[in-house]
Amino acid sequence: SDTQALYEHAVAQLAPLGLAFLHVVEGATGGPRDIAPFDYAALRARFNGAWMVNNGYTREMALDAVASGRADLVAFGKAFIANPDLGRRLREDAPMNPLDATTLFGGGAAGYTDYPALADAAGG
């Protein structure tokens, strides 16, 4: 009934295990980031490894999260699927390929290995 206390306890129990990082999805996976008011800073204070966050981050949000200390790193799931050169696009602040959600979990190459890289999209 008290999710904040439960998660703080769980993170505190994980902390002494020497894990390299803890990956936290903020909000509802693939949905609203503010679905439940949650104090992620209180969770982070209980873990001494790297703090990885995820859920709908843009380049600007990721830069701000790391610069402010709210995160050590940011995971990009769907953005990585649609952008095989995501690292380059983030570094260069280049436009992103839109994700074709109709092909997710389809079992074939469509929507996974057919997105163009930046050079391909620019024609060279």
ABEGO torsion letter per residue (X at the ends): XBAAAAAAAAAAAAAAAGBABBBBBBEBBGBBAAABBBBAAAAAAABABBBBBBGGBBAAAAAAAAAAGABABBBBAAAAAABAAAAAAAAAGBBBBBBBAAABGAGBABGAAABBBAAAAAGX
